[in-house]
Amino acid sequence: MTLETIQFPFGDRELPFSHPAEEAEMIISVLGGEDYPLAATRVGSDAPVIIDVGSNCGAAAVFFKKHHPGARIICYEPSASTFELLNKNVEGIDGIETYQCGIWDKAGTFRLHQAPNAHSGAATLRPGDNWPSDLPSEEITTRTLSSELARLDLTEVRILKVDAETAEAEILQEVLTGSPDVPIHNIFVEYHGIAVRKFLTEELSVRYDFHLCNVSSDRQGTLLFVLRETDT
């Protein structure tokens, strides 16, 4: 994996941020606010709890921290090599904590499969039927998000970001049913597939207003769900 390093304006300094060279366009999009438009969120706190599921190398975490400097940001990244890069990028930034595990609707030990395009942001627990059998994989542990909310004694989440390569629907369904008394005010979710997008918009629209963010097609993009004030 070839790495590139950019200088990201962060407070009163330039933050060196390293990423796989093939992910440059995606990283710039995240750091530039195209994927996660915060102006559309309703945060309402100077010290929000922000959870980043599928942190990759930390672009979203750093972006959120820049715009919410008082935030507590909790990152989950299962891949060992990507987790190492995540820690390198957030080292020395107060208020960001990292955990090397995946978030899913079940806890256990599973194999994480690298996608054919081989970049760090494209690994999944459920490989496609037509994927080559010799692609790299690694054993990871997973936890449920509801159990993490309990373990960390969290009473609310101001922003939840989920990018989990087709597992987004299961993760959200698990936490919303498993922790119904913990309000999640804003949910950024990257969907992968028409069925996932349809499920998310239908299920969450009962309590959330939704906005289209960075949408490339019906099969892939980012949605923002904002909890209605009557449901807080």
Secondary structure, DSSP 8 states (H G I E B T S, - for coil): --EEEEEEEETTEEEEEEEEGGGHHHHHHHHTTSSS-GGG-----SS-EEEEES-TTSHHHHHHHHH-TT-EEEEE---HHHHHHHHHHHTT-TTEEEE-SEEESS-EEEEEEE-TT--TT-EESS--TTS-TTS-EEEEEEEEHHHHHHHTT-S-EEEEEE--TT-HHHHHHHHHHH-TTS-EEEEEEEEESHHHHHHHHHHHTTTEEEEEEEEEETTEEEEEEEE-GGG-
